[in-house]
Amino acid sequence: MENISIKLDSRIAKDISKALKDFKYSTKTEFIRDAIRSKLKELEKERRIEEQWDKLFALKGAFKGQGRFKSSEEFIKWRENGGSEELMEELKREHKSK
């Protein structure tokens, strides 16, 4: 195991101490390790989602102009402005109607 030393703002240290009691962690180290594991899982999930969006958009040529985007930039702008949520809602509505 590797040792890593960190300095935390006293407010964060107090919040950790409170969480130790509230969530039954035995040590600050245990709490921090768990928080790091959770963050790494979250980042990996984001990476997989991004890869899937990239694969999906790479298929746009297979539809020969049937899509609503004329360029990658249009698609990226749509996605960054909530397009992913819009698409999920559309898919949910479609799924319910079947």
Phi, psi and omega in degrees: 000146181257139177270136176228130180255134178227154174247135181238149172301143184300329178296316179294319179299319178294319178297321178295315180301319178295318180295328178304314181288314185294326187244015172062038171274141182274332180218161175296323179300315179300316179298313182294319177300316180296319179296320179293316177301315180299316180295319179296320177297317179298316179295321178296319178298316178299319179298316180296319178298316180298318178297320179294320176298318179298317179295317180299315181290330177296336179281354186305328180294334181291341182264000174044063174079008180280345182279173182268355184251136180266344181211163176299323181297319178299316180296314181298317178298316178300314182294319180291337181261030175093010180298326180299316179294320178299316180296317180298318178298319179297316179295321177297316179297317179298316182295321180293327184282348181271000000 
